[in-house]
Amino acid sequence: MVKLFDNRLKRDNASIDEETRLKDDLYERVLEKFGFSSKPEPTLENLNRIYKSWCRSVGYDNLLKRIYYGRGETGPFPVMNPNDFVSTWLAHNTSGSCWPTAEALYQILTKSGYDVERVSCEMLNCGDPMRPNHGTCFVHLGGKVYFV
């Protein structure tokens, strides 16, 4: 069960600062890895291609978080910045859990011209005090909303 919260984040890409905006060279490398020779048009067909490639090549793991805890590190979790996420994924094929993967996908889709919305939600209806405990994205396209 996925429970959406009313406090969904604004679809305002202008609010992304330069530090967390996906760099052009990384975006181009992602597109190349996904089989695109140039920036795709924001169509449903290309959304399906991007998402299929994403699902087949980007894992969902806690490896970097485990290393972080094992070393007793403090501060921001690894790969929360989409540039760090994409660089690490391209170099080592590691990824992260929902929040960094959702933000990286948000950045890729936004750079591809899609109207993307960040969404916070709760995966289990169990009264989790840490809720919302899951991040994902919606894409608004052709009057429909796609859960990616």
matplotlib code that plots the C-alpha trace (Angstrom):
import matplotlib.pyplot as plt

x = [0.0, 1.3, -0.3, 0.3, 0.7, -0.9, 2.4, 3.7, 6.7, 6.2, 7.0, 9.3, 12.6, 13.7, 14.0, 16.8, 20.2, 23.2, 24.8, 22.0, 21.0, 22.2, 25.2, 25.0, 27.9, 26.4, 23.0, 24.6, 26.4, 23.1, 21.3, 24.1, 23.9, 20.2, 20.7, 19.9, 22.1, 20.6, 18.2, 14.8, 11.6, 9.3, 6.8, 5.2, 7.3, 10.5, 9.3, 8.7, 12.2, 13.9, 12.0, 12.6, 16.3, 16.3, 14.6, 16.9, 20.2, 19.8, 19.6, 18.0, 20.6, 21.9, 25.6, 26.9, 24.7, 26.1, 29.7, 28.8, 27.4, 30.3, 32.8, 30.9, 30.5, 28.3, 26.6, 24.6, 24.0, 26.0, 24.7, 21.8, 23.1, 22.0, 25.4, 27.1, 24.5, 24.9, 28.7, 28.9, 26.3, 28.2, 31.6, 30.6, 27.1, 25.9, 22.8, 20.8, 17.4, 14.3, 15.2, 18.5, 17.2, 13.9, 15.9, 18.3, 15.3, 13.6, 16.6, 17.0, 13.3, 13.2, 16.3, 14.5, 11.7, 9.1, 6.8, 7.9, 6.7, 8.5, 6.2, 6.6, 4.6, 4.3, 4.9, 3.1, 0.1, 1.7, 1.8, 5.5, 6.8, 9.3, 6.8, 6.8, 9.2, 9.4, 10.2, 9.2, 8.1, 5.0, 5.3, 2.4, 2.0, -0.9, -3.4, -2.4, -0.2, 2.5, 3.9, 7.7]
y = [0.0, 3.5, 6.3, 9.7, 12.8, 16.1, 17.8, 16.8, 18.9, 21.6, 21.0, 24.0, 23.1, 26.7, 26.1, 23.5, 25.1, 24.6, 22.2, 19.7, 20.2, 17.3, 18.4, 18.2, 15.9, 13.3, 13.7, 13.0, 9.9, 8.6, 9.1, 7.3, 4.4, 4.3, 4.1, 7.7, 9.5, 12.9, 14.5, 12.7, 14.5, 14.3, 11.8, 8.7, 6.4, 8.0, 8.1, 4.3, 3.9, 5.9, 4.2, 0.7, 1.5, 2.9, -0.1, -2.5, -0.8, 1.2, -1.0, -0.4, -1.0, 0.2, -0.6, 2.9, 3.6, 0.4, 1.6, 5.0, 3.4, 0.9, 3.7, 5.7, 8.6, 11.6, 14.2, 13.7, 10.2, 9.3, 9.9, 12.2, 14.7, 13.5, 14.3, 12.1, 9.4, 9.4, 9.5, 6.7, 4.6, 5.1, 4.3, 1.4, 0.4, 1.2, 3.1, 3.8, 3.6, 5.5, 9.1, 9.4, 7.2, 9.2, 12.5, 11.2, 10.1, 13.4, 15.2, 13.0, 13.3, 17.1, 17.6, 15.6, 18.1, 16.2, 17.8, 15.8, 16.0, 14.8, 12.8, 11.8, 8.9, 6.1, 2.5, 0.8, 2.0, 1.3, 4.6, 5.0, 8.0, 8.7, 9.2, 10.0, 7.2, 6.8, 9.1, 8.7, 10.7, 11.4, 12.5, 14.6, 14.0, 14.3, 15.0, 11.8, 11.1, 8.4, 6.9, 6.3]
z = [0.0, -0.9, 1.0, -0.5, 1.7, 0.9, 1.3, -2.0, -3.1, -5.7, -9.3, -9.5, -11.1, -10.7, -7.0, -7.5, -6.8, -9.0, -6.6, -6.8, -10.5, -12.6, -14.6, -18.4, -18.9, -16.4, -18.0, -21.4, -20.1, -18.7, -22.0, -23.8, -21.3, -21.9, -25.7, -26.7, -29.1, -28.2, -25.7, -26.1, -26.8, -23.8, -25.2, -23.6, -25.8, -24.6, -21.0, -21.3, -22.8, -20.1, -17.3, -18.7, -19.0, -15.5, -14.0, -15.8, -15.0, -11.7, -8.6, -5.3, -2.6, 0.7, 0.0, 0.4, 3.4, 5.0, 4.4, 5.8, 9.0, 9.2, 9.2, 11.8, 9.4, 10.2, 8.0, 4.9, 3.6, 0.5, -2.9, -1.8, -4.3, -7.8, -9.3, -6.7, -7.2, -11.0, -10.9, -8.4, -10.3, -13.6, -12.0, -9.7, -10.5, -7.0, -6.3, -3.1, -1.5, -2.5, -1.7, -3.7, -6.6, -6.8, -6.9, -9.6, -11.7, -11.1, -12.4, -15.5, -16.4, -15.7, -17.9, -20.6, -20.6, -18.6, -16.0, -12.9, -9.4, -6.3, -4.1, -0.4, 0.8, 3.3, 2.2, 5.0, 6.9, 10.3, 12.1, 11.4, 13.4, 10.7, 8.0, 5.2, 4.7, 0.9, -2.0, -5.6, -8.7, -10.8, -14.4, -15.8, -19.5, -21.9, -19.1, -17.2, -14.2, -14.4, -11.3, -11.9]

ax = plt.figure().add_subplot(projection="3d")
ax.plot(x, y, z, "-o")
ax.set_aspect("equal")
plt.show()
